[in-house]
């Protein structure tokens, strides 16, 4: 079987680097990045410029779109990169006949629910007394974004739905939890929303390998955390995702 040709936007970032290491032996990787990425074919351009990025998409099977600005960025920075840039990546994929786009969404699309119990109690840190079960948020739960960053990620998911329906591009959205360089929980909230590096790498790989018939979907990408409020059963059933790590193992 031929190796899939996978373009990663934002490969120089933390998650991009993790995904690169995980896929480099099984996929033919290239990067779309503003700066050079040593050791890999790299097209240097900014995602805010559609015509400038278009050549990077030629001949690719899958695009993993990770380039974005975080929630700490001001609106005038997030607007071109998180909103316009996401449109440009999807449009460039459509023009080039890319089969599948995997979009890095965020748990910020729903983290506004943390203002209310039981989610408020869960993210306060591992509690001494909690019920055995609680209602988890699924891919069908109403969005409740936290901040403008979360709003831009809701936009990205909505745009993905449009491209899947109107343009026939397969788009899978990952609501990624807290991935960090230390690869462990660093604060109380992480015991609910942490995602290990190898779990996010596995999730991306599962999306790449998912059946061609999967046209659109949304998945939470977190580790198998005891105090999580984000559903993983959907990803298990559809993708076969089995997280390898748990935040509580670091207590």
Phi and psi restraints in degrees (value plus and minus 20) as a CYANA .aco file:
   2 UNK   PHI     -91.0   -51.0
   2 UNK   PSI     130.1   170.1
   3 UNK   PHI     -96.0   -56.0
   3 UNK   PSI     118.2   158.2
   4 UNK   PHI     -89.0   -49.0
   4 UNK   PSI     121.2   161.2
   5 UNK   PHI    -112.3   -72.3
   5 UNK   PSI      91.5   131.5
   6 UNK   PHI    -137.5   -97.5
   6 UNK   PSI     103.3   143.3
   7 UNK   PHI    -119.8   -79.8
   7 UNK   PSI     109.4   149.4
   8 UNK   PHI    -135.0   -95.0
   8 UNK   PSI     101.3   141.3
   9 UNK   PHI    -107.1   -67.1
   9 UNK   PSI     121.6   161.6
  10 UNK   PHI      49.6    89.6
  10 UNK   PSI      15.6    55.6
  11 UNK   PHI     -84.7   -44.7
  11 UNK   PSI     -44.6    -4.6
  12 UNK   PHI     -96.7   -56.7
  12 UNK   PSI     -29.7    10.3
  13 UNK   PHI     -96.7   -56.7
  13 UNK   PSI     155.9   195.9
  14 UNK   PHI     -80.1   -40.1
  14 UNK   PSI     -74.3   -34.3
  15 UNK   PHI     -86.8   -46.8
  15 UNK   PSI     -58.4   -18.4
  16 UNK   PHI     -79.4   -39.4
  16 UNK   PSI     -61.0   -21.0
  17 UNK   PHI     -86.9   -46.9
  17 UNK   PSI     -60.3   -20.3
  18 UNK   PHI     -83.5   -43.5
  18 UNK   PSI     -67.0   -27.0
  19 UNK   PHI     -84.7   -44.7
  19 UNK   PSI     -59.1   -19.1
  20 UNK   PHI     -78.5   -38.5
  20 UNK   PSI     -68.9   -28.9
  21 UNK   PHI     -80.8   -40.8
  21 UNK   PSI     -57.0   -17.0
  22 UNK   PHI     -92.8   -52.8
  22 UNK   PSI     -53.2   -13.2
  23 UNK   PHI    -121.6   -81.6
  23 UNK   PSI     -30.6     9.4
  24 UNK   PHI     -83.7   -43.7
  24 UNK   PSI     -42.6    -2.6
  25 UNK   PHI    -110.7   -70.7
  25 UNK   PSI     -31.7     8.3
  26 UNK   PHI    -139.1   -99.1
  26 UNK   PSI     -34.9     5.1
  27 UNK   PHI    -148.3  -108.3
  27 UNK   PSI     137.5   177.5
  28 UNK   PHI    -111.9   -71.9
  28 UNK   PSI      82.9   122.9
  29 UNK   PHI    -115.6   -75.6
  29 UNK   PSI     126.8   166.8
  30 UNK   PHI    -163.6  -123.6
  30 UNK   PSI     143.8   183.8
  31 UNK   PHI    -144.6  -104.6
  31 UNK   PSI     125.6   165.6
  32 UNK   PHI    -135.8   -95.8
  32 UNK   PSI      92.7   132.7
  33 UNK   PHI    -168.9  -128.9
  33 UNK   PSI     131.8   171.8
  34 UNK   PHI     -95.4   -55.4
  34 UNK   PSI     -48.6    -8.6
  35 UNK   PHI    -134.8   -94.8
  35 UNK   PSI     142.7   182.7
  36 UNK   PHI     -86.1   -46.1
  36 UNK   PSI     125.9   165.9
  37 UNK   PHI    -136.6   -96.6
  37 UNK   PSI      81.0   121.0
  38 UNK   PHI     -78.2   -38.2
  38 UNK   PSI     119.6   159.6
  39 UNK   PHI      67.1   107.1
  39 UNK   PSI     -16.6    23.4
  40 UNK   PHI    -165.0  -125.0
  40 UNK   PSI     128.7   168.7
  41 UNK   PHI     -79.4   -39.4
  41 UNK   PSI     104.5   144.5
  42 UNK   PHI    -153.8  -113.8
  42 UNK   PSI     106.0   146.0
  43 UNK   PHI    -118.1   -78.1
  43 UNK   PSI      97.0   137.0
  44 UNK   PHI    -112.1   -72.1
  44 UNK   PSI      96.0   136.0
  45 UNK   PHI    -187.7  -147.7
  45 UNK   PSI     143.8   183.8
  46 UNK   PHI    -119.4   -79.4
  46 UNK   PSI     113.9   153.9
  47 UNK   PHI     -85.0   -45.0
  47 UNK   PSI     -29.5    10.5
  48 UNK   PHI     -94.8   -54.8
  48 UNK   PSI     -32.3     7.7
  49 UNK   PHI    -131.9   -91.9
  49 UNK   PSI      80.4   120.4
  50 UNK   PHI     -79.9   -39.9
  50 UNK   PSI     -68.0   -28.0
  51 UNK   PHI     -86.4   -46.4
  51 UNK   PSI     -52.5   -12.5
  52 UNK   PHI     -90.5   -50.5
  52 UNK   PSI     -53.0   -13.0
  53 UNK   PHI    -108.0   -68.0
  53 UNK   PSI     -38.0     2.0
  54 UNK   PHI     -71.8   -31.8
  54 UNK   PSI     -63.8   -23.8
  55 UNK   PHI     -78.8   -38.8
  55 UNK   PSI     -45.8    -5.8
  56 UNK   PHI     -87.5   -47.5
  56 UNK   PSI     -39.1     0.9
  57 UNK   PHI    -112.6   -72.6
  57 UNK   PSI     -31.1     8.9
  58 UNK   PHI     -81.5   -41.5
  58 UNK   PSI     107.5   147.5
  59 UNK   PHI      56.5    96.5
  59 UNK   PSI     -11.5    28.5
  60 UNK   PHI    -108.6   -68.6
  60 UNK   PSI     125.7   165.7
  61 UNK   PHI    -109.8   -69.8
  61 UNK   PSI     -59.7   -19.7
  62 UNK   PHI    -157.8  -117.8
  62 UNK   PSI     122.3   162.3
  63 UNK   PHI    -138.3   -98.3
  63 UNK   PSI     109.7   149.7
  64 UNK   PHI    -128.1   -88.1
  64 UNK   PSI      89.0   129.0
  65 UNK   PHI    -117.4   -77.4
  65 UNK   PSI      83.6   123.6
  66 UNK   PHI    -132.3   -92.3
  66 UNK   PSI     -35.5     4.5
  67 UNK   PHI     -87.7   -47.7
  67 UNK   PSI     106.3   146.3
  68 UNK   PHI    -193.5  -153.5
  68 UNK   PSI     149.0   189.0
  69 UNK   PHI    -125.2   -85.2
  69 UNK   PSI     125.5   165.5
  70 UNK   PHI     -99.3   -59.3
  70 UNK   PSI     159.8   199.8
  71 UNK   PHI     -85.8   -45.8
  71 UNK   PSI     -32.8     7.2
  72 UNK   PHI    -103.7   -63.7
  72 UNK   PSI     -30.9     9.1
  73 UNK   PHI     -98.2   -58.2
  73 UNK   PSI     127.7   167.7
  74 UNK   PHI     -91.6   -51.6
  74 UNK   PSI     142.8   182.8
  75 UNK   PHI     -78.6   -38.6
  75 UNK   PSI     -60.5   -20.5
  76 UNK   PHI     -88.0   -48.0
  76 UNK   PSI     -33.3     6.7
  77 UNK   PHI    -112.4   -72.4
  77 UNK   PSI     -60.5   -20.5
  78 UNK   PHI     -88.9   -48.9
  78 UNK   PSI     -54.8   -14.8
  79 UNK   PHI     -75.8   -35.8
  79 UNK   PSI     -74.4   -34.4
  80 UNK   PHI     -88.2   -48.2
  80 UNK   PSI     -56.7   -16.7
  81 UNK   PHI    -108.5   -68.5
  81 UNK   PSI     -64.8   -24.8
  82 UNK   PHI    -102.9   -62.9
  82 UNK   PSI     -49.1    -9.1
  83 UNK   PHI    -120.3   -80.3
  83 UNK   PSI     -85.5   -45.5
  84 UNK   PHI     -85.4   -45.4
  84 UNK   PSI     -61.4   -21.4
  85 UNK   PHI     -81.9   -41.9
  85 UNK   PSI     -58.6   -18.6
  86 UNK   PHI     -85.7   -45.7
  86 UNK   PSI     -61.1   -21.1
  87 UNK   PHI     -79.8   -39.8
  87 UNK   PSI     -65.3   -25.3
  88 UNK   PHI     -81.2   -41.2
  88 UNK   PSI     -60.4   -20.4
  89 UNK   PHI     -84.8   -44.8
  89 UNK   PSI     -63.1   -23.1
  90 UNK   PHI     -87.3   -47.3
  90 UNK   PSI     -61.0   -21.0
  91 UNK   PHI     -88.1   -48.1
  91 UNK   PSI     -61.7   -21.7
  92 UNK   PHI     -83.3   -43.3
  92 UNK   PSI     -56.2   -16.2
  93 UNK   PHI     -84.9   -44.9
  93 UNK   PSI     -64.3   -24.3
  94 UNK   PHI     -81.0   -41.0
  94 UNK   PSI     -66.7   -26.7
  95 UNK   PHI     -80.6   -40.6
  95 UNK   PSI     -55.1   -15.1
  96 UNK   PHI    -112.0   -72.0
  96 UNK   PSI     -19.6    20.4
  97 UNK   PHI      52.3    92.3
  97 UNK   PSI       8.6    48.6
  98 UNK   PHI     -84.2   -44.2
  98 UNK   PSI     113.2   153.2
  99 UNK   PHI     -91.4   -51.4
  99 UNK   PSI     -63.2   -23.2
 100 UNK   PHI    -162.3  -122.3
 100 UNK   PSI     120.9   160.9
 101 UNK   PHI    -140.2  -100.2
 101 UNK   PSI     110.4   150.4
 102 UNK   PHI    -129.3   -89.3
 102 UNK   PSI      98.2   138.2
 103 UNK   PHI    -125.9   -85.9
 103 UNK   PSI     110.9   150.9
 104 UNK   PHI     -97.9   -57.9
 104 UNK   PSI      79.3   119.3
 105 UNK   PHI    -108.3   -68.3
 105 UNK   PSI    -171.8  -131.8
 106 UNK   PHI    -178.9  -138.9
 106 UNK   PSI     131.5   171.5
 107 UNK   PHI     -82.8   -42.8
 107 UNK   PSI     -34.2     5.8
 108 UNK   PHI     -84.3   -44.3
 108 UNK   PSI     -34.3     5.7
 109 UNK   PHI     -87.5   -47.5
 109 UNK   PSI     -41.2    -1.2
 110 UNK   PHI    -148.7  -108.7
 110 UNK   PSI     -22.8    17.2
 111 UNK   PHI     -89.6   -49.6
 111 UNK   PSI     -27.1    12.9
 112 UNK   PHI     -82.4   -42.4
 112 UNK   PSI     -43.1    -3.1
 113 UNK   PHI     -86.5   -46.5
 113 UNK   PSI     -34.2     5.8
 114 UNK   PHI     -89.8   -49.8
 114 UNK   PSI     -25.6    14.4
 115 UNK   PHI     -95.8   -55.8
 115 UNK   PSI     -33.8     6.2
 116 UNK   PHI    -143.4  -103.4
 116 UNK   PSI     132.0   172.0
 117 UNK   PHI     -94.5   -54.5
 117 UNK   PSI     130.0   170.0
 118 UNK   PHI    -104.1   -64.1
 118 UNK   PSI     -24.7    15.3
 119 UNK   PHI     -87.3   -47.3
 119 UNK   PSI     -55.2   -15.2
 120 UNK   PHI     -81.6   -41.6
 120 UNK   PSI     -60.5   -20.5
 121 UNK   PHI     -89.1   -49.1
 121 UNK   PSI     -57.5   -17.5
 122 UNK   PHI     -85.0   -45.0
 122 UNK   PSI     -61.7   -21.7
 123 UNK   PHI    -103.0   -63.0
 123 UNK   PSI     -25.5    14.5
 124 UNK   PHI     -92.1   -52.1
 124 UNK   PSI     -34.2     5.8
 125 UNK   PHI     110.7   150.7
 125 UNK   PSI     143.1   183.1
 126 UNK   PHI     -75.9   -35.9
 126 UNK   PSI      91.8   131.8
 127 UNK   PHI    -100.9   -60.9
 127 UNK   PSI     136.7   176.7
 128 UNK   PHI     -95.8   -55.8
 128 UNK   PSI     -55.5   -15.5
 129 UNK   PHI    -152.8  -112.8
 129 UNK   PSI      98.4   138.4
 130 UNK   PHI    -164.6  -124.6
 130 UNK   PSI     135.4   175.4
 131 UNK   PHI     -83.0   -43.0
 131 UNK   PSI     139.1   179.1
 132 UNK   PHI     -82.8   -42.8
 132 UNK   PSI     -55.2   -15.2
 133 UNK   PHI    -156.4  -116.4
 133 UNK   PSI     140.3   180.3
 134 UNK   PHI    -171.0  -131.0
 134 UNK   PSI     140.9   180.9
 135 UNK   PHI     -90.9   -50.9
 135 UNK   PSI     100.5   140.5
 136 UNK   PHI    -110.8   -70.8
 136 UNK   PSI     131.7   171.7
 137 UNK   PHI     -97.3   -57.3
 137 UNK   PSI     112.4   152.4
 138 UNK   PHI    -129.9   -89.9
 138 UNK   PSI     160.0   200.0
 139 UNK   PHI     -86.8   -46.8
 139 UNK   PSI     -32.8     7.2
 140 UNK   PHI    -119.2   -79.2
 140 UNK   PSI     -24.8    15.2
 141 UNK   PHI     -88.7   -48.7
 141 UNK   PSI     128.8   168.8
 142 UNK   PHI     -80.2   -40.2
 142 UNK   PSI     118.4   158.4
 143 UNK   PHI     -90.2   -50.2
 143 UNK   PSI     131.3   171.3
 144 UNK   PHI    -170.3  -130.3
 144 UNK   PSI      60.0   100.0
 145 UNK   PHI     -85.7   -45.7
 145 UNK   PSI     130.3   170.3
 146 UNK   PHI    -125.3   -85.3
 146 UNK   PSI      88.0   128.0
 147 UNK   PHI      56.1    96.1
 147 UNK   PSI     155.2   195.2
 148 UNK   PHI     -86.3   -46.3
 148 UNK   PSI     -51.0   -11.0
 149 UNK   PHI     -79.4   -39.4
 149 UNK   PSI     -68.5   -28.5
 150 UNK   PHI     -79.1   -39.1
 150 UNK   PSI     -56.9   -16.9
 151 UNK   PHI     -84.2   -44.2
 151 UNK   PSI     -59.7   -19.7
 152 UNK   PHI     -85.5   -45.5
 152 UNK   PSI     -51.6   -11.6
 153 UNK   PHI     -94.9   -54.9
 153 UNK   PSI     -53.3   -13.3
 154 UNK   PHI     -82.3   -42.3
 154 UNK   PSI     -62.2   -22.2
 155 UNK   PHI     -77.3   -37.3
 155 UNK   PSI     -65.3   -25.3
 156 UNK   PHI     -80.4   -40.4
 156 UNK   PSI     -61.5   -21.5
 157 UNK   PHI     -86.2   -46.2
 157 UNK   PSI     -60.3   -20.3
 158 UNK   PHI     -85.6   -45.6
 158 UNK   PSI     -61.8   -21.8
 159 UNK   PHI     -84.3   -44.3
 159 UNK   PSI     -58.5   -18.5
 160 UNK   PHI     -80.9   -40.9
 160 UNK   PSI     -62.5   -22.5
 161 UNK   PHI     -80.0   -40.0
 161 UNK   PSI     -62.0   -22.0
 162 UNK   PHI     -82.4   -42.4
 162 UNK   PSI     -67.5   -27.5
 163 UNK   PHI     -85.3   -45.3
 163 UNK   PSI     -54.0   -14.0
 164 UNK   PHI     -87.0   -47.0
 164 UNK   PSI     -63.0   -23.0
 165 UNK   PHI     -97.4   -57.4
 165 UNK   PSI     -65.5   -25.5
 166 UNK   PHI    -109.3   -69.3
 166 UNK   PSI     -49.2    -9.2
 167 UNK   PHI    -134.4   -94.4
 167 UNK   PSI     -28.1    11.9
 168 UNK   PHI      55.3    95.3
 168 UNK   PSI      -3.7    36.3
 169 UNK   PHI    -105.1   -65.1
 169 UNK   PSI     112.1   152.1
 170 UNK   PHI     -96.7   -56.7
 170 UNK   PSI     100.8   140.8
 171 UNK   PHI    -149.2  -109.2
 171 UNK   PSI     103.2   143.2
 172 UNK   PHI    -135.6   -95.6
 172 UNK   PSI     109.1   149.1
 173 UNK   PHI    -127.4   -87.4
 173 UNK   PSI     110.8   150.8
 174 UNK   PHI    -130.8   -90.8
 174 UNK   PSI      96.3   136.3
 175 UNK   PHI    -104.9   -64.9
 175 UNK   PSI      68.4   108.4
 176 UNK   PHI     -98.6   -58.6
 176 UNK   PSI     116.4   156.4
 177 UNK   PHI    -102.6   -62.6
 177 UNK   PSI    -175.8  -135.8
 178 UNK   PHI    -103.3   -63.3
 178 UNK   PSI      79.3   119.3
 179 UNK   PHI    -119.8   -79.8
 179 UNK   PSI     110.2   150.2
 180 UNK   PHI    -156.7  -116.7
 180 UNK   PSI     144.8   184.8
 181 UNK   PHI     -86.0   -46.0
 181 UNK   PSI     -51.4   -11.4
 182 UNK   PHI     -92.3   -52.3
 182 UNK   PSI     -38.1     1.9
 183 UNK   PHI      37.2    77.2
 183 UNK   PSI      26.6    66.6
 184 UNK   PHI    -184.5  -144.5
 184 UNK   PSI     140.4   180.4
 185 UNK   PHI     -83.0   -43.0
 185 UNK   PSI     116.3   156.3
 186 UNK   PHI    -136.8   -96.8
 186 UNK   PSI     -29.6    10.4
 187 UNK   PHI    -172.4  -132.4
 187 UNK   PSI     143.9   183.9
 188 UNK   PHI     -72.9   -32.9
 188 UNK   PSI     -61.6   -21.6
 189 UNK   PHI     -80.9   -40.9
 189 UNK   PSI     -50.2   -10.2
 190 UNK   PHI     -82.8   -42.8
 190 UNK   PSI     -43.3    -3.3
 191 UNK   PHI     -87.1   -47.1
 191 UNK   PSI     -32.8     7.2
 192 UNK   PHI    -121.3   -81.3
 192 UNK   PSI     -62.1   -22.1
 193 UNK   PHI    -133.4   -93.4
 193 UNK   PSI     -16.3    23.7
 194 UNK   PHI     -85.1   -45.1
 194 UNK   PSI     124.1   164.1
 195 UNK   PHI    -151.1  -111.1
 195 UNK   PSI     103.9   143.9
 196 UNK   PHI     -92.1   -52.1
 196 UNK   PSI     141.3   181.3
 197 UNK   PHI     -83.5   -43.5
 197 UNK   PSI     -61.7   -21.7
 198 UNK   PHI     -93.2   -53.2
 198 UNK   PSI     -44.0    -4.0
 199 UNK   PHI     -94.3   -54.3
 199 UNK   PSI     -59.1   -19.1
 200 UNK   PHI     -89.7   -49.7
 200 UNK   PSI     -54.8   -14.8
 201 UNK   PHI     -84.7   -44.7
 201 UNK   PSI     -62.3   -22.3
 202 UNK   PHI     -82.8   -42.8
 202 UNK   PSI     -61.2   -21.2
 203 UNK   PHI     -81.1   -41.1
 203 UNK   PSI     -63.8   -23.8
 204 UNK   PHI     -82.8   -42.8
 204 UNK   PSI     -63.5   -23.5
 205 UNK   PHI     -81.3   -41.3
 205 UNK   PSI     -61.5   -21.5
 206 UNK   PHI     -81.5   -41.5
 206 UNK   PSI     -57.8   -17.8
 207 UNK   PHI     -88.5   -48.5
 207 UNK   PSI     -58.1   -18.1
 208 UNK   PHI     -82.0   -42.0
 208 UNK   PSI     -59.8   -19.8
 209 UNK   PHI    -107.1   -67.1
 209 UNK   PSI     -25.4    14.6
 210 UNK   PHI     -81.1   -41.1
 210 UNK   PSI     131.5   171.5
 211 UNK   PHI     -75.9   -35.9
 211 UNK   PSI     127.2   167.2
 212 UNK   PHI     -81.2   -41.2
 212 UNK   PSI     -44.1    -4.1
 213 UNK   PHI     -90.7   -50.7
 213 UNK   PSI     -34.7     5.3
 214 UNK   PHI     -98.3   -58.3
 214 UNK   PSI      83.1   123.1
 215 UNK   PHI    -106.8   -66.8
 215 UNK   PSI     -59.4   -19.4
 216 UNK   PHI    -175.1  -135.1
 216 UNK   PSI     121.6   161.6
 217 UNK   PHI    -187.8  -147.8
 217 UNK   PSI     146.7   186.7
 218 UNK   PHI    -148.8  -108.8
 218 UNK   PSI     113.3   153.3
 219 UNK   PHI    -152.8  -112.8
 219 UNK   PSI     121.8   161.8
 220 UNK   PHI    -101.8   -61.8
 220 UNK   PSI     117.0   157.0
 221 UNK   PHI    -138.2   -98.2
 221 UNK   PSI      69.9   109.9
 222 UNK   PHI    -156.4  -116.4
 222 UNK   PSI     145.2   185.2
 223 UNK   PHI     -98.5   -58.5
 223 UNK   PSI     156.4   196.4
 224 UNK   PHI    -102.6   -62.6
 224 UNK   PSI      43.3    83.3
 225 UNK   PHI    -100.6   -60.6
 225 UNK   PSI     112.1   152.1
 226 UNK   PHI     -77.8   -37.8
 226 UNK   PSI     -57.1   -17.1
 227 UNK   PHI    -121.7   -81.7
 227 UNK   PSI       1.6    41.6
 228 UNK   PHI     -89.8   -49.8
 228 UNK   PSI     126.5   166.5
 229 UNK   PHI    -131.6   -91.6
 229 UNK   PSI     -12.0    28.0
 230 UNK   PHI    -128.0   -88.0
 230 UNK   PSI     107.8   147.8
 231 UNK   PHI     -86.8   -46.8
 231 UNK   PSI     114.8   154.8
 232 UNK   PHI    -133.6   -93.6
 232 UNK   PSI     -28.5    11.5
 233 UNK   PHI     -84.5   -44.5
 233 UNK   PSI     -56.2   -16.2
 234 UNK   PHI     -81.8   -41.8
 234 UNK   PSI     -64.2   -24.2
 235 UNK   PHI     -86.5   -46.5
 235 UNK   PSI     -54.4   -14.4
 236 UNK   PHI     -84.4   -44.4
 236 UNK   PSI     -65.8   -25.8
 237 UNK   PHI     -91.0   -51.0
 237 UNK   PSI     -62.1   -22.1
 238 UNK   PHI    -105.3   -65.3
 238 UNK   PSI     -60.8   -20.8
 239 UNK   PHI    -126.6   -86.6
 239 UNK   PSI     -38.0     2.0
 240 UNK   PHI      57.8    97.8
 240 UNK   PSI       3.2    43.2
 241 UNK   PHI     -91.7   -51.7
 241 UNK   PSI     104.8   144.8
 242 UNK   PHI    -147.2  -107.2
 242 UNK   PSI      79.1   119.1
 243 UNK   PHI     -81.4   -41.4
 243 UNK   PSI     124.5   164.5
 244 UNK   PHI    -118.8   -78.8
 244 UNK   PSI     -35.2     4.8
 245 UNK   PHI    -144.0  -104.0
 245 UNK   PSI     140.7   180.7
 246 UNK   PHI    -159.0  -119.0
 246 UNK   PSI     116.0   156.0
 247 UNK   PHI     -82.9   -42.9
 247 UNK   PSI     -56.8   -16.8
 248 UNK   PHI     -85.5   -45.5
 248 UNK   PSI     -37.4     2.6
 249 UNK   PHI     -86.4   -46.4
 249 UNK   PSI     -33.2     6.8
 250 UNK   PHI    -120.0   -80.0
 250 UNK   PSI     -13.8    26.2
